[in-house]
Amino acid sequence: MTQKITPNEVIDMLGKVDVESLIEKLERRNSKKEALHLRKMIKAFSKKMLLETKEKFSIPPIYRKIFGDEAAKYILLKGGRGSGKTFAIICYMLEQSFEEKYRDSLFLVLREIQNSIEDSVYSVVTDLIKQAGLEQYFKITNNKVINKLTNVEFAFTGLRATGGKTAFSQVNKIKGKHKVRMIFMDEAQDASQESLDVLFPTVNRSGNVSFTPEYERLLRLAFGAEDVDLTEARFFFAMNPNFAEDPVITKVRAFGERTVIKHINIFDLPKRYQDPQLLEQAENEKGEITYPHVWLGKPSPKISGYPFADTPVVMAEEGDEPPSCVAFLDPSFKGGDFTALTFMAQVRGYVFAWGFCFHHSWNGAIDQIAEKINSFPVTEFYYEDNGVGTAPQDYFAVRGIDAIPRTTLGNKHDRIFRVGAFLSLMRLRFVGNWSNQEWLTQNKKFNKDAEYDDAPDSLTNAAVRGHIVSDKIKIRGRH
């Protein structure tokens, strides 16, 4: 090697040799001048690519302004569908991976729960690299993306597993990460307080790196004084809020002047950044109960988080006559989950629901179920026949109960969220002293990651079978 290597020749080296290994070999052979010259050439080429990459990625100006505020360490972007939050952050991180001050550092791309690389935004990162024609500058493996010029690594991980003893195994692994300089958490509305409490001090601590005086001198000589400060990590969050104060919002706001929280919807972007197909979809969904949350980014525990968390629990007075009601049974087959029984009635503009969960298979709990049904004036009793067929009809018939089989189709969780949102508009109330605690708990704490969904499944089926709400219609406004 000679000192005549030019920035344009660096690109030819990327596919042939490991540049960092080559520099280390030169330094070990006391070829410090050649190593220093190569570093300077890489720096020059990195800066050239940084400028070119910025031209390739069309990030909306509103995001450019936010990201360009170097004093903002914690950036939280919230809003509805199509606002380009994730796209803008990923593009910015790809650009910044060419910055010499981030050399050899780690860019973490997180989600609260990530069971596989398919759950992450890995495909978004790799697709953007390919669309911009930057493949030759990145090494793309099955689960990592590495900038060949700066050795910046994009790593994709979840903060926790779904539960049990390993619930926080993933976030604890982050404690071993070194030189974390950028952190992006997608779908941050799902971040738990426990995960955030580990993430922030862990990454901030690992962000402070001390150099020996000699190594710092060499860094400044090679890269310039302005590129040596590697002590700060920046945090980016993209979310569509479930609540007015999701844990991540509360956590980030506590950092005061270092924080930027911005709400941006697709309608806030200049026209050239708006996706016409998404705008058409948004127009078609105006008036639906999901519209304010999905398109305007308004908090909605009913739609996206905990559909029954705020449902009031009322107590029936002693001596109150139960109203005429419908009942629905969600049967368990082997007792691994719960058999759930829900009663539902409409009274004076309210919907009242109560129920019971049995940690037994349906036929193991049939006498208890029959006792509950006979305790209330049930006009119609339905059960889900998926997998059990007509057997419950015979079992209940000998107990004097007419059981009507119904097959449930479609995505169960989608139905729970949609029907749950509609029931909230109809002033749903749970009757506490006509229910057991397990039924109340499963409903109140239900979200998409809940361990048990038997009670809310039974609840929403009761609403559909009782003709309180139809699962066939678009949910618009009030009933």
C-alpha positions as CSV (number, residue, x, y, z in Angstrom):
1,M,0.0,0.0,0.0
2,T,1.1,3.6,-0.6
3,Q,-0.2,6.9,0.6
4,K,-1.5,7.7,-2.9
5,I,-4.8,5.9,-2.2
6,T,-7.8,8.2,-3.0
7,P,-11.3,8.3,-1.5
8,N,-12.7,6.9,-4.7
9,E,-10.5,3.9,-4.3
10,V,-11.9,3.1,-0.8
11,I,-15.1,1.8,-2.4
12,D,-13.1,-0.8,-4.3
13,M,-11.6,-2.1,-1.1
14,L,-14.9,-2.6,0.7
15,G,-15.9,-5.8,-1.1
16,K,-12.3,-7.2,-1.0
17,V,-10.9,-6.7,2.5
18,D,-11.9,-5.8,6.0
19,V,-10.7,-2.2,6.2
20,E,-10.5,-2.1,10.0
21,S,-8.4,-5.3,10.0
22,L,-6.1,-3.9,7.3
23,I,-5.5,-0.7,9.4
24,E,-4.8,-2.8,12.5
25,K,-2.2,-4.9,10.5
26,L,-0.5,-1.7,9.3
27,E,-0.3,-0.3,12.9
28,R,1.1,-3.6,14.1
29,R,3.8,-3.4,11.4
30,N,4.6,0.1,12.5
31,S,3.3,1.5,9.2
32,K,1.6,4.3,11.1
33,K,1.7,6.8,8.3
34,E,0.0,4.5,5.9
35,A,-2.6,3.5,8.6
36,L,-3.2,7.2,9.4
37,H,-3.5,8.1,5.7
38,L,-6.0,5.2,5.1
39,R,-8.0,6.4,8.1
40,K,-8.1,9.9,6.7
41,M,-9.2,8.6,3.3
42,I,-12.0,6.6,4.9
43,K,-13.1,9.6,6.9
44,A,-13.2,11.7,3.7
45,F,-15.1,9.0,1.9
46,S,-17.5,8.6,4.8
47,K,-18.3,12.4,4.8
48,K,-18.8,12.2,1.1
49,M,-21.2,9.3,1.5
50,L,-23.0,11.1,4.4
51,L,-23.8,14.0,2.1
52,E,-24.8,11.7,-0.8
53,T,-27.0,9.6,1.5
54,K,-28.8,12.7,2.7
55,E,-29.7,13.4,-0.9
56,K,-31.0,9.9,-1.4
57,F,-33.4,9.9,1.5
58,S,-36.3,12.3,1.3
59,I,-37.0,12.9,4.9
60,P,-39.9,15.4,5.5
61,P,-38.5,18.8,6.7
62,I,-40.4,18.7,9.9
63,Y,-38.4,15.6,10.9
64,R,-35.1,17.0,9.6
65,K,-35.6,20.0,11.9
66,I,-36.2,17.8,15.0
67,F,-33.3,15.4,14.3
68,G,-31.0,18.4,13.6
69,D,-31.4,19.7,17.1
70,E,-28.3,18.2,18.6
71,A,-29.4,19.3,22.1
72,A,-32.3,16.9,21.9
73,K,-31.2,13.6,23.3
74,Y,-34.7,12.1,23.7
75,I,-36.9,12.4,20.7
76,L,-40.4,10.9,20.9
77,L,-42.6,11.0,17.8
78,K,-46.3,10.1,18.2
79,G,-49.2,10.2,15.8
80,G,-51.4,8.2,13.5
81,R,-50.9,5.9,10.5
82,G,-48.9,7.1,7.5
83,S,-47.1,10.0,9.2
84,G,-43.7,8.4,8.3
85,K,-42.3,8.3,11.9
86,T,-40.5,5.0,11.6
87,F,-39.4,5.7,8.0
88,A,-37.9,9.1,9.0
89,I,-36.0,7.7,12.0
90,I,-34.6,4.7,10.1
91,C,-33.5,7.0,7.2
92,Y,-31.8,9.3,9.7
93,M,-30.0,6.4,11.4
94,L,-28.7,5.1,8.1
95,E,-27.4,8.5,7.2
96,Q,-25.7,8.9,10.6
97,S,-24.1,5.5,10.3
98,F,-21.7,7.2,7.9
99,E,-20.7,9.8,10.6
100,E,-17.1,9.2,11.8
101,K,-18.0,10.2,15.3
102,Y,-20.1,7.0,15.5
103,R,-17.3,4.7,14.3
104,D,-17.4,1.2,15.8
105,S,-20.6,2.0,17.7
106,L,-23.9,0.2,18.1
107,F,-27.3,1.4,16.9
108,L,-30.0,-0.5,18.8
109,V,-33.4,-1.0,17.1
110,L,-35.9,-2.2,19.8
111,R,-39.4,-3.4,20.4
112,E,-40.9,-4.3,23.7
113,I,-41.5,-7.9,22.6
114,Q,-39.6,-9.4,19.7
115,N,-39.8,-13.2,19.3
116,S,-38.0,-13.2,15.9
117,I,-36.3,-10.9,13.5
118,E,-39.6,-10.8,11.5
119,D,-41.1,-8.9,14.4
120,S,-38.6,-6.1,14.1
121,V,-38.1,-3.3,11.5
122,Y,-35.1,-5.2,10.1
123,S,-36.9,-5.5,6.7
124,V,-37.5,-1.8,6.7
125,V,-33.8,-1.1,7.2
126,T,-32.7,-3.5,4.5
127,D,-35.3,-2.4,2.1
128,L,-34.3,1.3,2.5
129,I,-30.7,0.4,1.9
130,K,-31.5,-1.4,-1.3
131,Q,-33.9,1.3,-2.6
132,A,-31.2,3.9,-2.1
133,G,-28.7,1.8,-3.9
134,L,-26.4,1.5,-0.9
135,E,-25.9,-2.2,-0.7
136,Q,-22.2,-2.1,-1.4
137,Y,-21.6,0.0,1.8
138,F,-23.4,-2.3,4.2
139,K,-22.9,-5.9,5.3
140,I,-26.3,-7.5,5.7
141,T,-26.6,-10.7,7.6
142,N,-29.7,-12.6,8.8
143,N,-30.1,-10.4,11.9
144,K,-27.6,-7.6,11.7
145,V,-26.7,-4.7,9.4
146,I,-23.2,-3.2,9.5
147,N,-21.8,-0.1,7.8
148,K,-18.6,-1.2,6.1
149,L,-17.1,2.3,6.2
150,T,-17.6,3.1,9.9
151,N,-18.3,-0.4,11.3
152,V,-21.5,0.9,12.8
153,E,-23.7,-2.0,13.6
154,F,-27.5,-2.1,13.6
155,A,-28.7,-4.7,16.1
156,F,-32.4,-5.7,16.5
157,T,-33.8,-7.0,19.7
158,G,-36.8,-7.2,22.0
159,L,-36.7,-5.8,25.5
160,R,-38.4,-8.8,27.1
161,A,-39.9,-12.2,26.5
162,T,-43.6,-12.8,26.9
163,G,-43.5,-13.8,30.5
164,G,-42.3,-16.1,33.2
165,K,-38.7,-16.3,34.6
166,T,-37.3,-15.1,31.3
167,A,-39.5,-12.0,31.0
168,F,-36.6,-9.6,31.2
169,S,-33.9,-11.8,29.7
170,Q,-33.7,-9.7,26.6
171,V,-33.4,-6.3,28.3
172,N,-30.7,-7.7,30.6
173,K,-28.6,-8.7,27.6
174,I,-28.4,-5.0,26.7
175,K,-26.4,-4.5,29.8
176,G,-23.5,-6.2,28.0
177,K,-23.7,-3.9,25.0
178,H,-20.9,-1.4,24.6
179,K,-20.7,1.9,22.8
180,V,-24.5,2.2,22.2
181,R,-24.9,5.6,20.4
182,M,-28.4,5.5,19.0
183,I,-31.5,3.7,20.2
184,F,-34.7,3.5,18.3
185,M,-37.8,1.9,19.8
186,D,-40.7,1.2,17.4
187,E,-44.2,0.7,18.7
188,A,-43.1,2.4,21.9
189,Q,-46.7,2.6,23.2
190,D,-46.1,-1.1,24.2
191,A,-43.0,-0.3,26.3
192,S,-43.5,-1.4,29.9
193,Q,-42.3,0.7,32.9
194,E,-40.1,-2.2,34.0
195,S,-38.3,-2.4,30.6
196,L,-37.8,1.4,30.5
197,D,-36.4,1.4,34.0
198,V,-33.7,-1.0,32.9
199,L,-33.1,0.5,29.4
200,F,-32.3,4.2,30.2
201,P,-29.7,3.8,32.9
202,T,-28.1,0.8,31.1
203,V,-27.6,2.6,27.8
204,N,-26.7,6.0,29.4
205,R,-24.1,4.3,31.5
206,S,-22.5,2.4,28.5
207,G,-22.5,5.7,26.6
208,N,-19.7,7.1,28.6
209,V,-16.4,5.9,27.3
210,S,-13.0,6.9,28.6
211,F,-9.9,6.8,26.3
212,T,-6.3,6.6,27.2
213,P,-4.5,10.0,26.4
214,E,-2.5,8.4,23.6
215,Y,-5.5,6.8,22.0
216,E,-7.5,10.0,22.2
217,R,-4.6,11.9,20.6
218,L,-4.5,9.5,17.7
219,L,-8.3,9.7,17.3
220,R,-8.1,13.5,17.2
221,L,-5.2,13.4,14.7
222,A,-7.0,11.0,12.4
223,F,-10.5,12.2,12.6
224,G,-10.4,15.8,13.9
225,A,-11.4,17.1,17.3
226,E,-15.0,17.6,16.4
227,D,-15.5,13.8,15.7
228,V,-14.1,12.4,18.9
229,D,-17.0,13.0,21.3
230,L,-18.6,9.6,21.7
231,T,-20.1,10.1,25.1
232,E,-23.7,10.8,24.2
233,A,-26.4,8.3,23.2
234,R,-29.6,9.5,21.5
235,F,-33.0,7.9,22.0
236,F,-35.8,7.8,19.3
237,F,-39.3,6.6,19.9
238,A,-42.2,6.1,17.5
239,M,-45.6,5.4,18.8
240,N,-49.4,5.7,18.4
241,P,-50.4,6.3,22.1
242,N,-52.7,4.0,24.0
243,F,-53.1,6.4,26.9
244,A,-52.6,10.1,27.4
245,E,-49.6,9.1,29.5
246,D,-48.1,5.9,28.3
247,P,-45.1,4.9,30.4
248,V,-42.6,6.0,27.7
249,I,-44.1,9.5,27.5
250,T,-43.9,9.9,31.3
251,K,-40.3,8.6,31.3
252,V,-39.1,10.8,28.4
253,R,-40.8,13.9,29.6
254,A,-38.8,13.7,32.9
255,F,-35.6,14.6,31.0
256,G,-36.9,18.2,30.5
257,E,-35.0,20.4,28.1
258,R,-33.2,17.4,26.5
259,T,-36.5,16.1,25.3
260,V,-38.6,16.7,22.1
261,I,-42.1,15.2,22.0
262,K,-43.9,15.9,18.7
263,H,-47.3,14.8,17.5
264,I,-47.4,14.4,13.7
265,N,-50.2,12.9,11.5
266,I,-50.2,12.2,7.8
267,F,-52.2,15.3,7.2
268,D,-49.4,17.4,8.8
269,L,-46.9,16.5,6.1
270,P,-46.4,18.4,2.8
271,K,-48.4,16.8,0.0
272,R,-45.4,15.2,-1.7
273,Y,-44.8,13.1,1.4
274,Q,-48.4,11.9,1.7
275,D,-49.3,8.4,0.4
276,P,-52.4,8.8,-1.8
277,Q,-53.6,5.3,-1.1
278,L,-53.4,5.9,2.7
279,L,-55.2,9.2,2.3
280,E,-58.0,7.4,0.4
281,Q,-58.2,4.8,3.1
282,A,-58.3,7.4,5.8
283,E,-61.2,9.2,4.0
284,N,-63.1,5.9,3.7
285,E,-62.8,5.3,7.4
286,K,-64.0,8.7,8.6
287,G,-66.7,8.3,11.1
288,E,-65.5,4.9,12.3
289,I,-64.8,4.6,16.0
290,T,-61.2,3.6,15.1
291,Y,-60.6,6.8,13.1
292,P,-59.4,9.2,15.8
293,H,-56.8,6.6,17.1
294,V,-55.6,5.1,13.8
295,W,-55.4,8.3,11.8
296,L,-55.2,11.1,14.3
297,G,-53.1,9.3,16.8
298,K,-55.4,10.1,19.7
299,P,-55.0,7.9,22.8
300,S,-57.4,5.0,22.8
301,P,-57.0,2.2,25.4
302,K,-60.3,0.9,24.0
303,I,-58.9,0.3,20.5
304,S,-55.2,-0.5,20.9
305,G,-54.4,-1.2,24.5
306,Y,-56.8,-2.3,27.2
307,P,-60.4,-2.2,25.8
308,F,-62.1,-2.8,29.2
309,A,-59.6,-1.1,31.6
310,D,-61.8,1.9,32.3
311,T,-65.1,0.0,32.4
312,P,-66.9,0.9,35.6
313,V,-67.7,-1.9,38.1
314,V,-71.0,-1.5,39.8
315,M,-72.6,-3.5,42.6
316,A,-76.2,-4.7,42.5
317,E,-78.2,-3.9,45.6
318,E,-79.4,-6.7,47.8
319,G,-82.7,-7.8,46.6
320,D,-82.3,-6.4,43.1
321,E,-84.0,-8.6,40.5
322,P,-81.6,-9.5,37.7
323,P,-82.7,-8.3,34.2
324,S,-83.5,-10.6,31.4
325,C,-80.3,-11.5,29.7
326,V,-78.4,-13.6,27.1
327,A,-75.5,-15.8,28.1
328,F,-72.5,-17.1,26.1
329,L,-70.1,-19.9,27.1
330,D,-66.5,-20.0,25.8
331,P,-65.6,-23.6,26.6
332,S,-62.1,-24.9,27.6
333,F,-61.4,-28.4,26.4
334,K,-58.8,-29.6,28.8
335,G,-58.7,-27.0,31.5
336,G,-55.4,-25.5,30.5
337,D,-57.1,-22.2,30.1
338,F,-60.5,-21.1,31.5
339,T,-64.1,-21.9,30.6
340,A,-65.7,-18.5,30.6
341,L,-69.5,-17.7,31.0
342,T,-70.8,-14.2,30.4
343,F,-74.3,-12.7,30.9
344,M,-75.4,-9.5,29.2
345,A,-78.4,-7.3,29.4
346,Q,-79.5,-3.8,28.2
347,V,-81.3,-1.7,30.8
348,R,-82.3,2.0,30.5
349,G,-79.5,3.0,28.0
350,Y,-76.8,0.9,29.7
351,V,-75.2,-2.5,28.9
352,F,-74.6,-4.6,32.0
353,A,-72.3,-7.6,31.9
354,W,-71.3,-10.1,34.5
355,G,-69.7,-13.6,34.4
356,F,-67.7,-16.4,35.8
357,C,-64.4,-18.2,34.8
358,F,-63.8,-21.8,35.7
359,H,-60.3,-23.3,35.6
360,H,-61.8,-26.6,34.3
361,S,-62.8,-28.0,31.0
362,W,-66.4,-27.2,30.1
363,N,-67.7,-30.7,30.9
364,G,-65.8,-30.7,34.2
365,A,-67.5,-27.5,35.3
366,I,-70.9,-28.2,33.7
367,D,-72.8,-28.4,37.0
368,Q,-71.4,-25.1,38.2
369,I,-72.2,-23.5,34.8
370,A,-75.8,-24.9,34.9
371,E,-76.2,-23.5,38.4
372,K,-75.2,-20.0,37.3
373,I,-77.4,-20.1,34.2
374,N,-80.4,-21.1,36.4
375,S,-79.6,-18.2,38.8
376,F,-80.5,-15.6,36.2
377,P,-83.4,-15.0,33.8
378,V,-81.6,-16.1,30.7
379,T,-83.7,-15.8,27.5
380,E,-81.0,-17.3,25.2
381,F,-77.9,-19.4,26.0
382,Y,-75.2,-19.8,23.3
383,Y,-71.9,-21.6,23.3
384,E,-69.0,-21.6,20.9
385,D,-69.1,-24.9,19.1
386,N,-65.6,-24.7,17.5
387,G,-64.1,-28.0,18.4
388,V,-66.9,-29.3,20.7
389,G,-69.7,-29.7,18.1
390,T,-73.1,-30.7,19.5
391,A,-71.9,-32.5,22.7
392,P,-72.8,-29.5,25.0
393,Q,-76.4,-29.5,23.7
394,D,-76.9,-33.0,25.1
395,Y,-75.1,-32.3,28.4
396,F,-77.1,-29.2,29.0
397,A,-80.4,-30.7,27.8
398,V,-80.4,-33.3,30.6
399,R,-80.1,-30.3,33.0
400,G,-83.1,-28.6,31.5
401,I,-81.1,-26.0,29.5
402,D,-81.4,-25.3,25.8
403,A,-77.9,-24.6,24.5
404,I,-77.6,-23.0,21.1
405,P,-74.3,-23.7,19.2
406,R,-72.6,-20.9,17.4
407,T,-69.4,-21.0,15.3
408,T,-67.1,-18.0,15.7
409,L,-65.0,-16.9,12.7
410,G,-62.3,-14.3,12.0
411,N,-59.6,-12.9,14.2
412,K,-60.6,-13.2,17.9
413,H,-58.5,-10.2,19.1
414,D,-59.8,-8.0,16.3
415,R,-63.3,-8.8,17.4
416,I,-62.6,-8.1,21.1
417,F,-61.1,-4.7,20.3
418,R,-63.8,-3.7,17.8
419,V,-66.8,-4.9,19.8
420,G,-65.2,-3.7,23.1
421,A,-64.8,-0.2,21.7
422,F,-68.5,-0.1,20.6
423,L,-69.7,-1.4,24.0
424,S,-67.9,1.4,25.7
425,L,-70.0,3.9,23.7
426,M,-73.1,2.0,24.9
427,R,-72.0,2.7,28.5
428,L,-70.9,-0.8,29.4
429,R,-70.9,-1.7,33.2
430,F,-69.6,-4.8,34.9
431,V,-71.7,-6.1,37.8
432,G,-69.1,-6.9,40.4
433,N,-71.0,-8.9,43.0
434,W,-72.6,-11.1,40.2
435,S,-69.2,-12.1,38.9
436,N,-66.2,-13.9,40.2
437,Q,-62.8,-12.1,40.4
438,E,-61.1,-14.1,37.6
439,W,-63.8,-13.0,35.1
440,L,-63.4,-9.3,36.2
441,T,-59.6,-9.5,36.1
442,Q,-59.3,-11.1,32.7
443,N,-61.6,-8.4,31.2
444,K,-60.0,-5.4,33.0
445,K,-56.4,-6.4,32.3
446,F,-57.0,-7.7,28.8
447,N,-54.6,-6.5,26.1
448,K,-53.0,-8.2,23.1
449,D,-50.3,-9.8,25.2
450,A,-52.6,-11.0,28.0
451,E,-52.1,-14.6,29.1
452,Y,-55.8,-15.3,29.2
453,D,-58.5,-14.0,26.8
454,D,-61.3,-16.3,27.7
455,A,-63.5,-13.8,29.6
456,P,-63.3,-11.0,27.0
457,D,-63.8,-13.6,24.2
458,S,-67.0,-14.7,26.0
459,L,-68.0,-11.1,26.7
460,T,-67.8,-9.9,23.1
461,N,-69.5,-13.0,21.8
462,A,-72.4,-12.4,24.2
463,A,-72.7,-8.9,22.8
464,V,-72.8,-10.2,19.2
465,R,-75.1,-13.2,19.9
466,G,-77.4,-11.0,21.9
467,H,-77.7,-8.6,19.0
468,I,-76.3,-5.7,21.1
469,V,-73.7,-5.2,18.4
470,S,-73.2,-6.8,15.0
471,D,-69.7,-8.1,14.0
472,K,-70.7,-7.7,10.4
473,I,-71.0,-3.9,10.2
474,K,-68.5,-1.0,10.3
475,I,-68.6,0.5,13.8
476,R,-69.7,4.1,13.3
477,G,-70.5,6.5,16.2
478,R,-73.2,5.6,18.6
479,H,-75.7,2.8,18.3
